[in-house]
Amino acid sequence: MAEKIHRVVFEPDGRTLYVPHGQTLLEAARQAGIRINAPCGGTGTCSGCRIAIPQAPPPPTEACRRELTGEELGRNLRLACQTRVQRDMRVVIPEETRLGDQKILTDGAGRTVPLAPNVHKVAVHLPPPSVQDQRSDADRLLDGLADAGLSGLAIDVKVAREIPARLRELEFHPAAVVIGRDVVWLDKPASAEACYGVAFDVGTTTLVGYLVDLVSGRQAAVAARANPQAAYGDDVIARIEFCGRRPEGAKTLQGLVLGALNEIVAEACRKAAVKPSAVYEATVVGNTTMNHLLLRLPVDPIARAPFVAASASAHETSAKDLGLRIHPRGRVYTAPLIAGFVGADTVGVILATGMNESDGLRLAIDIGTNGEIVLGTRERLLACSTAAGPAFEGARIRYGMRAAGGAIDRVDLAGDRLVLHTIDDAPAVGLCGTGLIDAVAALLEAGVLAPSGLMRAAHDVALAPALARRITGADGDTGFVLAGKGETQGGAPILLTQRDVREVQLAKGAMAAGIQTLLEEFGAKAEDIEEVLLAGAFGNFIRPDRARAIGLIPPLPLERVKFVGNAAGAGAKMLLLNCDLRRAADDVARGVEHVELSQRPDFQARFAEAMVFPSSEGRWKR
Amino acid sequence: MAEKIHRVVFEPDGRTLYVPHGQTLLEAARQAGIRINAPCGGTGTCSGCRIAIPQAPPPPTEACRRELTGEELGRNLRLACQTRVQRDMRVVIPEETRLGDQKILTDGAGRTVPLAPNVHKVAVHLPPPSVQDQRSDADRLLDGLADAGLSGLAIDVKVAREIPARLRELEFHPAAVVIGRDVVWLDKPASAEACYGVAFDVGTTTLVGYLVDLVSGRQAAVAARANPQAAYGDDVIARIEFCGRRPEGAKTLQGLVLGALNEIVAEACRKAAVKPSAVYEATVVGNTTMNHLLLRLPVDPIARAPFVAASASAHETSAKDLGLRIHPRGRVYTAPLIAGFVGADTVGVILATGMNESDGLRLAIDIGTNGEIVLGTRERLLACSTAAGPAFEGARIRYGMRAAGGAIDRVDLAGDRLVLHTIDDAPAVGLCGTGLIDAVAALLEAGVLAPSGLMRAAHDVALAPALARRITGADGDTGFVLAGKGETQGGAPILLTQRDVREVQLAKGAMAAGIQTLLEEFGAKAEDIEEVLLAGAFGNFIRPDRARAIGLIPPLPLERVKFVGNAAGAGAKMLLLNCDLRRAADDVARGVEHVELSQRPDFQARFAEAMVFPSSEGRWKR
């Protein structure tokens, strides 16, 4: 309490701080969120943090004399890390000492955004009240934050109730946590740099969370979980139906996803040695159903014509009310949706790839449980959602699995011989999405599969004996042995069945028909597409030639195909790092034209046609 | 559901409504909050509601032909009350048919404010969703409200959860309740005109609530209660101490005031035949302690030097969270405070009297349990609070009571004879504030009281026998019989005691010393004051000559004294009727200079001096 406090004004922007006697200017500036260059880490062994003290500067320290020239000392320059505050002073930060807006690389598409988070945590020294200064505690705090550069803030009555006791506990030296325009919490001043956010990609099958340091903009950790709602249905329709059948259905599904998101927060925080209570904001992208199930918005109308969402807006809710275990005063921002089946994940893809700012025609394909497709330029963007099904995520495939250890992730044909690769080189356990695409492509090339998708029978004379030997069963119940007994973990062979091939045909047919419909609506041809962007959790691992061979992507030169990784998740991270993008997200959500495939009279025919595989350049002979 | 809907555009402002087939244009406009003149009440017997239908107007009805001239019919004018919507149409509302911003008389000071409430209730006809129109339910509603003139609104996730079911129940024809920028509730369309607010003056001793119709701006009812917190202390200091002594103290006091406010809402609604659930907003003015006790903000620092409030800001809270029984989605706005002991009630007085816009020097005195004083012009306003004590509200006075039936409210001297008046001419029960002032003034004039406040003994030779006979007791325990046994309800005499006179001296001394201090601070003299504004619940009943005689107000010509009634309450009503004034309230709260009397070294001496009564022109002889 008896600590002596001095007033320091930082020029050129005039930010005013109250600083305890003896603190260095570098520490003071950092606590107030003023970014000063300090390459040596504040040890007085470089001249990066030079600042000017125009009036009556303190005598230069030894380090100052070593690192600065006589001319510089004469211009009243000093090192911020060596200068201790002994009285009120005015300090000028030269342009070269100031760290600008940091550029943060957020995604595979290589876009950068300036760091401008919605959350700020700023340590301020407030003068204690006196009879000469009877401002209310809340006003005192707001004035202090305004001096530190955060003006126009408000304090809710719930927070105002705690402020008097909290300010006195912290001896009027709090680190204030500000979300948006609201002061939400007062923390200990030493914790001013512990300020985190988490960006969630809430998928139908997979949940990913990125823990981000909101002071540096760096990703601190990432964690993922399978969406436990899958126990109630692979796809969104099944889950919506579950909610309709059971009165507590929606609550059950919300509880499941929240439980998993809380596990992700806990795991990511553990990895990064961060307290969950230092996480103040979460951003969420997800498809419409995932968004509505998380927010407990009614899902029923999404699944029935005319397929409308309850709310397509971005929402901001209290983390505590929602049940997300970050700081109880933290907030959850859910990004806006485009239409019934085109959600905030697609908004994330568009933001992360910058399609909304692109002159050339680009096609983005986000392969998840649903397949979302976006086509267009900055002038016009079209989007649709196809019921691709979760085949590429391993569901509904006899030996399907997620891309984990033991998953067959590559299948190559060397002559008549199959060459398999498994994740971690472990004995094979099952088949993941990339392996599935590869296997189908290889069997098409080998002639085991006809373009219609029919698997040849073992006795078919056109097949090489080495391949024919691998075919089991008959009459639509055929299967192709990818890994024999000796090669698998369980000792049982791993097959690609006729049914699996049908699932792949449904998925890729839906995607291809969707792409064709958007092209027609846009008035363009496949060859006009300058860039195909493959997004999605497993997008990075797909081999484009194989995807093209099975007709999942249009027949374009492979150099036009680009991987953008989990672009939806990257979009969520961008929305966390730069809150101005939330307005851009609203514009995207409102501006993108949604094409409802189910209502187009030609769609069924186009879909049926697109289920046929492209004619192989390989050994298939009629 | 099968109801046919037409689109009607009202010019010149382009507001668009969806109207059921067959509804009259007058009804449609009213439901959407467009104000059309209709002196005959829409019965087709005047021409007040004439509107123009430029394209293909329907054939004129009999009433149209009767009320409009041939020339008018030729200009496609029709009566809105007679014109049923049979198809989409464009309607032009002539200037003379349009009701302008209504001017509402809100207070004794005669100020008017345009009706611009924070709450709107608007019936909209929304086109139901279709495959051609897949907007989300929330967007559909927001678009409909934007067409009706309310744009830029938002829907919170809690409200969004209810919208799908509610819209379908109401067949996409809801009356939306909008508070500020938020859609909070969907009501039945027939209830679109049931939209009320309540303005509270939360005083230390008295609570008053004004129920206001937010569509017409008219006051619908008023109700009042004694503040039940008085059981825990007459004044704010006693209540703050109670909170400090008892862990549940603050909760108890909040519960008491809320209970009484809820009774006021219930009573006012009963009187006006309004459902409490049709009340959507409450505004509150009160002194700092009343404000903090209501909001459960900590009160402890208010009572101890340096006397700071937890929060001086205006706050907006949920009525349900607070416990106020209006519509559960309703909101409570508490006006901002000036300083520790100068609260939102004073902000209300300043707004209601327009002192913040006055060129001439004005003095406002709000006589409640504390006495708040404001002095100044538009350029500079000073305010202080004096611990006047609740003497004028009947507390701490031996036979004191509130201004109810049987209270002696006037005391006149006719020669040596006292002439009393009681409220309702009932047998005397006690003495209210005005009676107290009158009694002291009369006894000063009669010489029973010396300017020092000393009451003469019965045997004092200078007194007329008729008066001397009324004096009882001796040596500081004297009393003056105002009403004898035969004149009172209980049969016991009603006295003004020496102690009562001391209470009056304390109260008026504090007020007078406060006024002198503000004058000095402002650099003005009493005679510079152009207008003295007497506010407060009982201000209207004070006789200014008597108030001047006892020195409660400065010795100025009586024509400069003006009564402004419950100006604090009038301010609360203005803040309810015109939400733009809330910004003005913030400016006033921040701009007024608070003068802390207790810290002025000269205040005690000035206070002691001011306790002396002005020398009587009457019979006092030394």
Interface residues (C-beta under 8 A of the other chain):
Chain A: P129 S130 V131 D133 Q134 R135 S136 D137 A138 D139 R140 A154 I155 D156 V157 A160 R161 I163 P164 A165 L295 R296 L297 P298 D300 P301 A305 P306 F307 V308 A309 A310 S311 A312 S313 H315 T317 L337 A339 G340 H594 E596 Q599
Chain B: P129 S130 V131 D133 Q134 R135 S136 D137 A138 D139 R140 A154 I155 D156 V157 A160 R161 I163 P164 A165 L295 R296 L297 P298 D300 P301 A305 P306 F307 V308 A309 A310 S311 A312 S313 H315 T317 L337 A339 G340 H594 E596 Q599
